[in-house]
Amino acid sequence: MSARNNQVMRAISDSRDLKGLSIGQLELLCEEIRGLIMETVRRTGGHLAPSLGVVELTVALHRAFDSPQDKIIWDVGHQCYAHKILTGRREAFARLRQVGGPSGFCRRSESEHDPFGAGHASTSISAALGIAAARDALGRDFSVIAVIGDGGLSGGLAFEGLDNAGVSGRDFIVILNDNKMSISPTVGALSRHLTEIITHPLFERTKKEVWDLTEKLPRLTRPVQQIVRRIEESLKGLITPGLFFEDLGFRYLGPIDGHKLNELIPVLQKVRRMKGPILVHVLTQKGRGSAAAEDNPRKFHGIAPIPTEREKVEKRPARISYTEIFGETLVELAVHRKELVAITAAMCDGTGLTEFARHFPQRFYDVGIAEGHAVTFAGGLATQGIRPVVAIYSTFLQRAYDHLIHDIGLQNLPVIFALDRAGLVGEDGATHHGAFDISYMTSIPNFTVAAPRDGKELRDLLYTAAASNAGPFAIRYPRLAVPDAGALEHEPELLEIGTWEHLRQGQDGCFLAVGTMVEVALAAADRLALRGLRMGVVNARFLKPLDGELLARLAEEHDLLVTIEENSLTGGFGSLVASVLATQGWEGSAAPRLLSLGLPDAFVEHGTRQQLLEIVGLTPERICAQVALVLQRQRDECKLGSRPLEMPSA
């Protein structure tokens, strides 16, 4: 549906405008929202299937509640597109995930309708309970609603939040957006009828009167209340899956068809008036309204922009990605190494493990959205001689930091970590950039940490990690195509751990580049050569242990060393090099100047990867300009016969 025909949506400037619309108008609005989401995501890319699946639920929530006074917290936030459209961001939505446009996730800085930002799963219940507790402490009056999917509910943090919320007794609502459970129409109909009974004011009043009456009859209080409770629980237990939540202290309602506004809205309006912790179980369909997304919600969970016909003609032949290289190499290794197993946290497709799972189903483990569990589970396997390969995005592995230290590093267990999406990932923005893994992985004793410059080296590193049994081994690589098209034709080779690769000699200084930045350093060196400046280039493929021997030789030969990394400069590769140089005795006027280039001490926003590299100064042109300036200053200082002792900043 073209945005030009959005008659109902054009009349909506804020979610409060939904209050006066009929059910028929709201249903038409849902169609228009779906059309706008599909039209926009085709151009910008984004999370299609999740957002299409919650359109009616979003409309119902904004009809029943009063945002921003009432607080709606979306778990992960990748399904918030309809929410953004209804809360004053419809015009800006055309620039979704683009520089200067709305984020693909909820952001507190973006709108007062986003009370809590997120890009990772399972946080909504804990955050919402905190907001409810603050409301009660400050004597305020508003509703708090956490919307969490069945996938997000698999995370341990979600259960910690449920456990705490249930015993708190606070007025607090959880919407379980279930798009996986299969419940028969008969059960659904009975449950809807039961929900109508339970939410009816007469039921609540009758139950309260029974409780009040029995309180006045001390000898009968406990037996009568137990009988009433058992009758209610027996009815629910027969026809609903909600006893688990009831035992946690929640009133369970549902399941409800999440695509029928005439059922959703009345229930939510009644729930708003109920007291205590409430859980509403809503059934939705991912990809609703798009036949392709309905048939294959995994494929259409998150999609790239669909190229125009002109772009298709101009597009270069598709190259294989680092993720695909990892997946295929792991399958090859597993054929000969029976001890190898693969673990992922609900990201089988994204981490390239689909073929491994197909070839070795008994050696593949998808633990759900539970990164901490994945790491400790791998540690348990490793104690029994199994070689686990844990494939998790860099940004998601941050959630398991304690497990990395205590369950893997401290016990020196030989677990292999494949950190996909290291560095800048582009349009998904700050919550998804792999900006900190060098900092947090290299800080843990016993870990080997490496980064390949191309597909061939990724194969070599994975082969080396599998052959090593000395301790944990982490390999970081980006969300990119490899620069070497024939990488899979290369037979993996064993690399000496802790060695770098000296690619190019130079007289004026040397680049020490990590992973993706090796190609950037080579291009920057070419540009500097046109200015008569000769810079060497080293592929610093091992971040821990560093190649101390080569580093000492480079410090002896050069007055300027330039580290380049696609990681935060705080605690990153540049810091490691500076620390090693100081340990080796390179201090004061004898030390080479060290220019460290990388990501700033700030959260990098969303945009194309190339735009973001330009913003943070990691393009060949920007690096060339910075290095040329430093070298010119050095030459000027030599002419004056002096040289400042301080190191230049990036």
ROLUMTI-480803 format. One line per field, with one value per residue (C-alpha): residue number from 1; x, y, z. Coordinates in pm, 1 decimal. Example, Ala and Ser with C-alpha at 12.3 -4.5 7.8 and 13.67 -1.06 7.14 Angstrom:
seq (1,2)
x (1230.0,1367.0)
y (-450.0,-106.0)
z (780.0,714.0)
This chain:
seq (1,2,3,4,5,6,7,8,9,10,11,12,13,14,15,16,17,18,19,20,21,22,23,24,25,26,27,28,29,30,31,32,33,34,35,36,37,38,39,40,41,42,43,44,45,46,47,48,49,50,51,52,53,54,55,56,57,58,59,60,61,62,63,64,65,66,67,68,69,70,71,72,73,74,75,76,77,78,79,80,81,82,83,84,85,86,87,88,89,90,91,92,93,94,95,96,97,98,99,100,101,102,103,104,105,106,107,108,109,110,111,112,113,114,115,116,117,118,119,120,121,122,123,124,125,126,127,128,129,130,131,132,133,134,135,136,137,138,139,140,141,142,143,144,145,146,147,148,149,150,151,152,153,154,155,156,157,158,159,160,161,162,163,164,165,166,167,168,169,170,171,172,173,174,175,176,177,178,179,180,181,182,183,184,185,186,187,188,189,190,191,192,193,194,195,196,197,198,199,200,201,202,203,204,205,206,207,208,209,210,211,212,213,214,215,216,217,218,219,220,221,222,223,224,225,226,227,228,229,230,231,232,233,234,235,236,237,238,239,240,241,242,243,244,245,246,247,248,249,250,251,252,253,254,255,256,257,258,259,260,261,262,263,264,265,266,267,268,269,270,271,272,273,274,275,276,277,278,279,280,281,282,283,284,285,286,287,288,289,290,291,292,293,294,295,296,297,298,299,300,301,302,303,304,305,306,307,308,309,310,311,312,313,314,315,316,317,318,319,320,321,322,323,324,325,326,327,328,329,330,331,332,333,334,335,336,337,338,339,340,341,342,343,344,345,346,347,348,349,350,351,352,353,354,355,356,357,358,359,360,361,362,363,364,365,366,367,368,369,370,371,372,373,374,375,376,377,378,379,380,381,382,383,384,385,386,387,388,389,390,391,392,393,394,395,396,397,398,399,400,401,402,403,404,405,406,407,408,409,410,411,412,413,414,415,416,417,418,419,420,421,422,423,424,425,426,427,428,429,430,431,432,433,434,435,436,437,438,439,440,441,442,443,444,445,446,447,448,449,450,451,452,453,454,455,456,457,458,459,460,461,462,463,464,465,466,467,468,469,470,471,472,473,474,475,476,477,478,479,480,481,482,483,484,485,486,487,488,489,490,491,492,493,494,495,496,497,498,499,500,501,502,503,504,505,506,507,508,509,510,511,512,513,514,515,516,517,518,519,520,521,522,523,524,525,526,527,528,529,530,531,532,533,534,535,536,537,538,539,540,541,542,543,544,545,546,547,548,549,550,551,552,553,554,555,556,557,558,559,560,561,562,563,564,565,566,567,568,569,570,571,572,573,574,575,576,577,578,579,580,581,582,583,584,585,586,587,588,589,590,591,592,593,594,595,596,597,598,599,600,601,602,603,604,605,606,607,608,609,610,611,612,613,614,615,616,617,618,619,620,621,622,623,624,625,626,627,628,629,630,631,632,633,634,635,636,637,638,639,640,641,642,643,644,645,646,647,648,649,650)
x (0.0,142.6,198.4,-12.0,-327.0,-282.4,-604.4,-639.1,-268.7,-243.3,-494.5,-280.6,-28.4,1.1,-114.7,-388.2,-566.4,-650.7,-906.4,-1181.6,-1146.1,-1383.0,-1262.4,-1307.3,-1091.5,-828.1,-819.2,-768.3,-495.0,-319.0,-320.4,-175.8,95.2,196.0,214.6,437.6,666.1,710.1,763.0,1022.9,1214.3,1251.6,1452.6,1632.8,1652.8,1550.1,1357.9,1057.0,888.8,892.4,745.2,471.4,371.1,286.4,94.6,-245.8,-88.5,79.7,-243.1,-433.3,-176.6,-188.4,-569.3,-598.2,-318.4,-202.4,159.8,384.8,221.8,177.2,511.1,534.6,869.7,946.9,1188.2,1478.3,1287.1,1339.1,958.3,890.0,831.0,451.7,513.3,737.8,483.4,207.5,413.6,497.2,773.9,578.7,737.7,1087.9,1025.1,1130.5,1489.2,1476.1,1826.3,1992.2,2219.6,1999.5,1690.1,1516.0,1696.2,1576.1,1533.0,1376.9,1589.1,1523.1,1694.3,1461.5,1116.1,938.6,734.6,1048.7,1092.9,1369.6,1607.5,1726.5,1887.2,1944.5,1676.7,1522.6,1567.1,1209.9,1065.9,1350.7,1348.8,969.2,968.9,1226.0,1000.2,701.6,900.0,1006.0,642.3,531.4,818.7,736.4,360.5,275.2,-8.8,46.7,53.6,374.4,369.4,656.1,615.5,838.3,849.4,868.2,1226.9,1319.6,1154.8,1419.9,1683.6,1774.0,1732.5,1364.8,1304.9,1493.1,1262.8,949.6,1049.6,1109.2,800.6,568.3,654.6,658.6,280.4,314.6,67.1,260.8,168.7,367.2,251.2,390.2,402.4,402.8,463.4,575.8,335.2,73.3,-260.6,-569.6,-871.9,-1081.4,-839.0,-805.2,-1182.8,-1222.9,-934.9,-1083.3,-1408.7,-1222.2,-1031.8,-1360.9,-1479.9,-1157.0,-1133.9,-1501.1,-1547.9,-1815.2,-1560.8,-1307.3,-1569.7,-1707.2,-1358.5,-1281.2,-1609.4,-1531.4,-1190.4,-1341.9,-1611.4,-1369.2,-1141.8,-1433.4,-1462.0,-1121.5,-1180.6,-1294.5,-1062.6,-785.2,-999.9,-1249.7,-981.1,-787.8,-1102.2,-1169.0,-806.4,-801.8,-1121.2,-973.2,-636.3,-800.5,-1004.9,-694.9,-479.7,-725.4,-733.4,-437.8,-58.0,-53.5,1.4,374.3,317.0,50.9,302.8,539.9,273.8,116.2,-250.0,-239.9,-480.1,-495.2,-394.1,-558.4,-547.5,-302.6,-449.4,-810.4,-853.4,-1206.4,-1059.8,-732.2,-858.2,-1132.2,-893.9,-621.2,-872.1,-985.1,-629.4,-542.9,-784.4,-666.1,-427.6,-104.8,126.3,-62.1,62.7,-135.3,-50.4,-96.6,-57.6,81.2,225.4,565.5,558.2,181.4,59.9,361.5,326.7,704.6,770.0,488.5,630.5,989.2,1000.2,1362.5,1478.7,1277.9,1358.3,1606.8,1667.5,1903.0,1768.0,1624.8,1832.4,1669.3,1688.5,1973.1,2157.8,2111.9,2275.5,2562.1,2607.1,2933.8,2927.3,2840.5,3142.5,3146.2,3127.3,3342.4,3037.6,3008.4,3382.7,3355.1,3055.7,3202.8,3545.1,3393.2,3206.6,3532.6,3716.2,3433.8,3454.0,3800.9,3774.1,3493.0,3538.4,3425.2,3074.4,2903.6,2697.5,2489.1,2242.4,1936.2,2142.5,2200.7,2150.1,2320.5,2636.4,2665.1,2597.0,2304.1,2515.9,2689.9,2351.7,2237.9,2553.2,2601.7,2266.3,2389.2,2687.5,2495.8,2340.4,2111.7,2057.6,1817.8,1873.2,2101.8,2456.8,2582.1,2443.3,2602.3,2947.8,2922.2,2761.0,3061.0,3290.4,3118.7,3161.5,3529.3,3600.7,3509.1,3732.8,3480.2,3598.9,3312.2,3300.0,3076.3,2953.4,2798.3,2790.0,3050.1,2786.4,2587.8,2890.4,2931.2,2638.4,2845.4,3150.4,3136.4,3107.5,3406.1,3617.9,3508.6,3388.4,3636.8,3942.4,3994.2,3979.0,4178.8,3930.7,3995.8,3676.4,3684.6,3489.7,3384.1,3291.4,3086.0,2990.4,3307.5,3356.1,3096.9,2788.4,2615.9,2245.0,2164.3,2360.5,2507.7,2349.3,2487.9,2834.9,3107.3,3305.5,3441.3,3545.3,3919.8,3898.0,3699.4,3855.8,4222.7,4173.6,4106.9,4410.6,4473.0,4282.5,4430.3,4262.6,4304.8,4158.3,4194.1,4270.7,4087.6,3901.9,4218.3,4347.6,4011.8,4045.6,4402.0,4303.4,4011.3,4235.4,4498.5,4242.9,4108.5,4461.4,4551.6,4450.9,4630.6,4326.9,4043.8,4085.1,3878.2,3857.5,3686.0,3567.2,3330.9,2992.3,3152.0,3248.6,3605.1,3853.5,3988.9,3729.3,3914.1,3949.6,3769.8,4016.0,4295.0,4395.7,4407.0,4754.9,4878.4,4986.7,5237.1,5033.2,5145.3,5309.3,5237.3,5281.1,5509.3,5342.2,5528.6,5852.0,5865.2,6114.9,5894.6,5685.9,5475.7,5105.8,5009.6,4665.4,4402.8,4162.9,3955.9,4194.9,4480.8,4333.6,4261.0,4622.7,4756.2,4535.7,4645.3,5010.3,4956.9,4818.4,5105.6,5353.8,5215.6,5327.9,5672.4,5606.3,5697.2,5492.1,5531.8,5229.6,5201.8,4908.8,4871.5,4660.1,4726.1,4610.2,4696.1,4968.3,5124.6,5430.0,5666.3,5975.9,5856.4,5716.8,6056.7,6227.5,5973.5,6021.2,6393.7,6356.5,6080.8,6009.5,5634.8,5407.7,5038.4,4789.2,4456.7,4164.1,3786.9,3737.3,3713.6,4046.8,3977.1,4146.1,4193.8,4485.0,4658.8,4654.1,4800.8,5084.8,5160.1,5166.8,5404.1,5636.4,5653.2,5725.2,6005.9,6162.4,6059.5,5994.1,6075.3,6263.8,6383.7,6032.3,5875.3,5571.5,5255.3,4945.9,4642.4,4343.9,4014.1,3662.5,3607.8,3507.6,3143.8,2859.8,2866.9,2522.5,2359.8,2433.1,2604.5,2936.9,3120.3,2953.5,3045.5,3408.4,3426.3,3277.1,3524.1,3820.9,3899.7,3899.0,4226.5,4184.3,4130.3,4414.8,4647.5,4572.9,4632.9,4959.0,5088.9,5027.1,5219.5,5509.5,5527.1,5539.1,5819.7,6021.2,5962.5,6075.5,6390.6,6477.5,6437.7,6641.3,6371.7,6103.9,5817.4,5793.1,5413.3,5247.1,4995.5,4632.0,4409.6)
y (0.0,336.7,593.3,836.3,637.7,636.5,821.9,714.7,735.2,1090.1,1196.0,1048.8,1295.6,1127.0,801.6,993.2,1034.5,662.0,712.6,836.7,579.8,289.0,-72.0,-59.6,250.8,95.1,-216.7,3.1,188.9,-143.6,-216.0,128.0,87.3,-247.8,-89.9,190.9,-51.6,-275.4,20.1,176.5,-139.2,-227.5,97.3,115.9,-244.6,-339.1,-585.2,-668.8,-985.5,-885.4,-541.4,-674.1,-925.5,-671.8,-404.8,-483.4,-530.4,-189.4,-17.9,-190.5,-85.7,277.3,268.5,116.6,312.2,674.3,698.3,871.4,902.6,524.8,356.9,92.1,-88.8,-301.2,-588.7,-567.2,-293.8,-436.0,-467.0,-102.1,36.8,66.2,223.1,486.2,560.0,616.4,838.3,1136.7,985.6,897.2,1165.9,1083.7,710.9,741.1,786.1,477.7,352.3,627.8,902.1,1163.2,941.2,723.4,426.9,75.4,32.5,230.0,524.0,746.1,1035.2,1000.5,1027.5,1060.2,760.1,544.4,524.6,263.8,191.1,-155.5,-353.4,-673.3,-917.0,-1000.6,-658.7,-524.8,-688.6,-578.3,-224.1,-195.7,-319.7,-52.8,211.9,76.8,80.9,442.0,533.5,391.1,550.7,892.9,856.0,880.2,711.9,549.6,205.2,20.4,-237.4,-464.3,-628.3,-933.6,-1205.9,-1577.3,-1565.6,-1289.8,-1489.7,-1760.0,-1525.8,-1568.8,-1197.5,-1220.0,-1490.5,-1294.7,-1002.3,-1219.6,-1373.4,-1033.8,-872.5,-1152.5,-1126.3,-746.1,-721.5,-400.9,-294.6,-413.5,-563.8,-803.5,-872.6,-1205.6,-1171.2,-1537.3,-1607.0,-1969.6,-2163.2,-2368.5,-2368.6,-2525.7,-2306.5,-2491.0,-2420.5,-2062.9,-2012.7,-2160.4,-1950.5,-1632.4,-1710.1,-1770.7,-1445.0,-1258.2,-1411.8,-1342.3,-979.5,-906.5,-665.2,-895.3,-1181.9,-959.2,-821.5,-1167.3,-1303.5,-1009.0,-1057.2,-1427.6,-1333.0,-1063.2,-1299.9,-1580.4,-1337.6,-1282.1,-1657.1,-1746.2,-2118.7,-2140.8,-1885.7,-2114.2,-2409.9,-2192.5,-1977.8,-2287.3,-2433.6,-2112.4,-2092.5,-2457.5,-2416.5,-2116.7,-2287.9,-2610.1,-2425.3,-2243.2,-2555.3,-2743.1,-2495.1,-2253.8,-2276.1,-2009.5,-2195.3,-2133.0,-1757.1,-1786.7,-1964.7,-1671.7,-1435.4,-1311.3,-1315.3,-1495.6,-1397.0,-1554.5,-1668.2,-1400.8,-1366.2,-1081.5,-983.9,-926.8,-574.0,-640.9,-896.5,-727.0,-379.5,-479.5,-709.9,-444.8,-183.5,-413.7,-511.2,-144.1,-128.0,-451.5,-454.9,-645.5,-818.0,-926.2,-1131.9,-1121.1,-1396.9,-1278.0,-1496.9,-1325.2,-1425.6,-1297.2,-1134.2,-1081.6,-921.5,-1022.7,-1367.2,-1405.2,-1303.0,-1524.4,-1826.6,-1761.2,-1534.8,-1631.1,-1509.4,-1187.9,-1122.1,-857.2,-769.8,-549.5,-278.6,-425.3,-287.1,-95.4,-229.0,12.7,-101.0,-463.3,-388.3,-196.1,-439.8,-627.6,-1007.2,-1125.9,-1219.4,-1470.0,-1328.8,-1391.6,-1557.3,-1801.4,-1873.2,-1950.8,-2180.5,-2379.8,-2409.8,-2536.5,-2807.3,-2911.8,-2928.8,-3117.7,-3399.7,-3489.1,-3361.4,-3554.3,-3361.4,-3032.8,-2908.5,-2577.3,-2359.6,-2052.6,-1835.3,-1824.4,-1704.1,-2016.8,-1843.5,-1519.2,-1690.8,-1918.7,-2245.9,-2366.5,-2614.2,-2737.8,-2801.9,-2990.9,-3206.2,-3264.6,-3226.4,-3419.7,-3186.6,-2859.6,-2671.8,-2368.2,-2259.8,-1971.9,-1609.9,-1704.2,-1595.2,-1646.2,-1998.8,-2068.1,-1979.3,-2176.2,-2469.2,-2467.7,-2469.0,-2779.1,-2954.5,-2858.1,-3022.6,-3357.3,-3336.0,-3179.6,-2877.4,-2627.6,-2350.0,-2072.6,-1848.6,-1525.4,-1168.1,-947.0,-715.6,-1006.4,-1177.3,-867.8,-1004.5,-1306.7,-1121.5,-1269.9,-1618.5,-1555.4,-1462.8,-1708.0,-2009.8,-2009.2,-1788.9,-1870.7,-2245.1,-2207.3,-2417.9,-2468.9,-2311.4,-2145.1,-1819.4,-1696.6,-1329.0,-1235.2,-871.0,-731.7,-361.9,-128.4,-306.3,-5.5,65.5,-133.1,127.1,164.1,-142.4,-372.6,-237.5,-479.9,-193.4,-338.7,-702.1,-634.2,-440.5,-698.4,-1015.6,-916.4,-814.5,-1177.3,-1393.0,-1714.5,-1594.2,-1591.5,-1322.1,-1290.3,-1106.6,-1218.7,-973.8,-1187.4,-1514.4,-1719.8,-1604.0,-1674.3,-2034.6,-2047.4,-1905.7,-2143.8,-2435.8,-2313.2,-2270.2,-2622.9,-2765.7,-2576.5,-2711.6,-2451.7,-2250.6,-2028.2,-1887.4,-1598.3,-1491.4,-1164.1,-1088.5,-840.1,-840.3,-804.5,-985.9,-1113.0,-930.5,-1258.8,-1429.1,-1762.2,-1804.7,-2140.4,-2290.1,-2232.3,-2530.0,-2409.1,-2373.3,-2376.2,-2030.7,-1968.9,-1812.7,-1460.9,-1378.4,-1084.8,-1053.2,-778.7,-690.3,-377.5,-204.4,169.9,437.7,704.6,490.0,175.6,92.1,-181.7,-275.3,-514.2,-722.3,-507.4,-217.8,-399.3,-323.5,32.1,71.9,-53.0,196.4,478.0,382.0,404.6,757.2,862.3,723.2,972.4,1243.8,1092.5,938.0,568.8,381.4,14.3,-207.6,-492.9,-730.6,-751.7,-1066.2,-1171.7,-917.2,-1140.7,-1249.1,-964.1,-1021.2,-857.9,-944.0,-776.9,-482.0,-422.7,-430.4,-185.8,48.3,40.5,112.4,376.4,710.0,667.8,368.3,396.5,144.7,111.5,-85.6,-103.8,-110.2,143.2,310.3,277.4,-46.9,-145.5,-257.8,80.2,64.6,-285.4,-174.4,124.6,-102.9,-352.2,-74.3,64.8,-283.3,-321.8,0.2,232.0,548.7,916.6,1059.6,716.4,587.8,603.2,822.4,617.4,738.7,526.0,536.2,363.2,420.2,716.1,696.8,740.2,530.5,543.8,602.5,429.6,481.2,293.6,144.6,369.3,680.1,575.0,503.1,853.4,1003.6,825.8,890.8,533.4,576.5,571.1,941.3,1047.2,827.6,958.3,1317.1,1247.7,1059.3,1315.2,1590.2,1401.0,1324.6,1686.9,1799.7,1552.7,1690.9,2047.6,1952.4,1786.7,2108.9,2296.5,2032.1,1955.0,1695.9,1705.7,1405.7,1374.2,1133.1,1278.8,1183.6,1041.4)
z (0.0,-99.5,171.2,-40.9,39.3,416.1,492.6,856.5,934.9,802.3,1066.8,1346.1,1484.8,1824.2,1983.8,2169.3,1835.1,1843.7,2121.3,1891.6,1613.5,1559.0,1543.5,1166.4,1138.6,1363.7,1144.7,838.0,1026.4,1089.0,715.7,644.1,907.2,758.1,415.1,540.8,727.8,421.5,189.0,419.7,508.9,140.6,106.7,438.3,555.8,906.7,1120.2,906.2,1039.4,1410.5,1341.1,1111.2,1376.6,1648.0,1456.4,1611.6,1954.6,1924.7,1818.5,2100.9,2361.2,2253.6,2245.4,2595.4,2762.8,2759.6,2646.7,2741.0,3086.1,3088.9,3023.2,2749.2,2748.3,2442.3,2493.2,2242.6,2059.1,1709.6,1678.3,1761.5,1410.9,1451.8,1793.5,1634.3,1359.3,1617.4,1847.6,1630.0,1417.6,1103.1,884.5,1008.3,959.1,593.2,721.3,946.7,1042.5,838.4,967.7,1132.0,1116.2,1376.2,1525.1,1451.4,1828.5,2113.7,2227.7,2528.5,2352.0,2053.8,2211.9,2545.3,2432.7,2468.4,2847.3,2825.1,2538.0,2440.1,2162.7,2355.1,2472.3,2810.4,2975.0,2963.7,3277.2,3505.0,3362.5,3384.6,3743.3,3826.8,3673.2,3870.6,4194.5,4127.8,4055.9,4389.3,4579.6,4433.6,4484.7,4116.3,3927.3,3587.8,3430.6,3345.3,3066.4,2958.7,2617.1,2579.4,2312.5,2377.9,2253.6,2498.5,2774.7,2727.4,2871.4,3236.9,3312.7,3216.0,3476.7,3740.6,3667.3,3674.3,4006.3,4166.0,4012.5,4118.0,4487.4,4480.3,4456.9,4253.9,3987.2,3688.1,3348.3,3131.0,2775.5,2654.9,2276.3,2174.8,1807.5,1838.4,2062.9,1882.8,2067.7,1913.2,1827.5,2086.4,2367.6,2249.2,2251.9,2601.3,2725.0,2579.3,2758.2,3084.3,3038.1,2998.9,3327.1,3517.5,3402.5,3468.3,3761.3,3909.2,3932.3,4105.7,4345.2,4426.2,4494.6,4723.2,4910.6,4963.3,5101.0,5327.8,5454.5,5534.7,5716.9,5960.9,6021.7,6167.5,6190.5,5829.7,5670.2,5550.4,5432.2,5241.0,5078.3,4977.0,4817.5,4622.5,4509.6,4401.9,4198.8,4014.3,3959.4,3843.3,3583.8,3458.3,3468.2,3249.8,2967.2,2995.2,3018.5,3287.8,3613.7,3594.4,3594.4,3863.1,4085.5,4035.0,4168.7,3843.6,3743.1,3409.3,3128.5,2785.8,2540.5,2325.6,1947.6,1896.7,1561.2,1672.4,1798.6,1920.6,2165.2,2251.9,2334.5,2585.8,2771.4,2792.6,2908.0,3188.5,3277.7,3318.7,3613.2,3778.8,4071.5,4126.4,3877.2,3561.2,3266.8,2941.5,2694.3,2334.3,2025.5,1714.4,1379.4,1271.9,931.1,939.0,614.6,404.6,248.4,214.4,575.3,705.8,522.0,629.3,937.4,1011.6,671.0,700.3,1066.6,959.6,595.2,397.5,166.5,-153.5,-445.2,-728.5,-1083.7,-1154.3,-843.6,-948.6,-1283.4,-1120.8,-833.4,-819.9,-809.0,-459.3,-248.5,32.1,384.3,690.4,847.3,557.5,566.4,937.1,890.1,602.3,763.7,1086.7,896.2,728.3,1059.8,1231.9,977.2,1105.9,1463.6,1628.9,1952.7,1793.1,1875.4,1798.6,2033.4,1953.9,2144.3,1916.4,1617.5,1409.7,1074.0,1172.9,1293.1,988.1,1170.4,958.3,762.0,1075.0,1236.6,926.3,901.6,1275.6,1452.7,1757.7,1793.2,1760.6,2052.6,2028.6,2388.5,2315.8,2411.5,2698.6,2627.9,2982.8,2987.4,2647.2,2780.6,3105.4,2921.8,2687.6,2990.1,3123.8,2788.9,2777.4,3113.5,2956.1,2650.8,2412.7,2208.1,2203.0,1943.4,2078.5,1796.1,1927.4,1800.0,1965.3,2114.0,2262.1,2416.4,2636.1,2836.7,2940.4,3068.5,3418.2,3268.6,3042.3,3343.2,3610.6,3414.4,3125.3,3188.2,3554.0,3479.6,3156.0,2958.4,2583.9,2450.7,2106.7,2073.4,1729.1,1766.0,1461.6,1385.0,1541.8,1471.6,1320.4,1188.7,1034.1,1048.5,1363.9,1556.1,1902.0,2061.8,1792.6,1711.5,1819.8,1965.9,2288.4,2239.0,2209.9,2536.5,2729.0,2585.7,2613.2,2976.9,3079.5,3171.4,2974.3,2665.4,2316.5,2105.1,1727.7,1428.9,1064.3,784.5,523.2,465.0,425.4,761.1,927.7,809.9,942.1,1280.1,1321.7,1228.7,1475.3,1752.1,1699.6,1709.7,2027.6,2365.8,2574.6,2683.1,2556.8,2205.6,2066.1,1700.7,1608.3,1253.8,1087.8,917.5,576.4,260.4,267.1,40.2,-101.9,-322.0,-334.2,41.6,55.1,-193.5,57.4,269.3,632.7,782.2,1138.7,1258.7,1534.1,1814.4,1900.2,1565.7,1339.4,962.5,826.7,493.7,385.9,483.4,545.6,645.9,801.6,1032.4,1049.8,1071.4,1317.3,1188.2,1323.7,1113.3,876.3,924.6,747.4,404.2,518.4,634.9,301.4,117.0,350.2,295.7,-81.0,-44.7,179.1,-73.1,-326.4,-85.0,-57.2,284.8,328.1,588.9,668.4,735.1,986.0,1014.6,1393.9,1374.1,1733.9,1990.4,2281.3,2306.1,2109.8,1892.8,2142.8,1942.4,1623.2,1819.4,1982.6,1641.8,1495.0,1791.5,1726.7,1355.4,1352.2,1515.7,1458.4,1517.1,1427.3,1565.8,1383.7,1522.0,1478.1,1854.0,2133.8,2197.7,2570.3,2669.4,2307.0,2091.2,2105.8,2485.5,2475.6,2249.0,2472.5,2777.1,2613.2,2493.4,2846.1,2981.5,2727.1,2852.5,2568.4,2766.0,2746.1,2450.0,2337.3,2278.7,1933.5,1900.0,1921.3,1737.4,1824.0,1588.5,1661.7,1785.9,2019.8,2385.5,2285.8,2148.8,1768.9,1619.0,1321.1,951.8,672.4,771.4,526.0,670.3,1021.9,928.8,784.2,1100.5,1331.9,1103.9,994.6,616.1,416.5,338.5,700.5,825.9,554.9,660.3,1031.3,975.6,726.1,983.0,1254.8,1020.9,910.4,1273.0,1339.1,1048.0,1166.4,1516.5,1379.9,1198.1,1526.1,1708.7,1963.9,2013.9,2266.7,2492.2,2490.7,2248.6,2001.1,2046.6,1774.3)
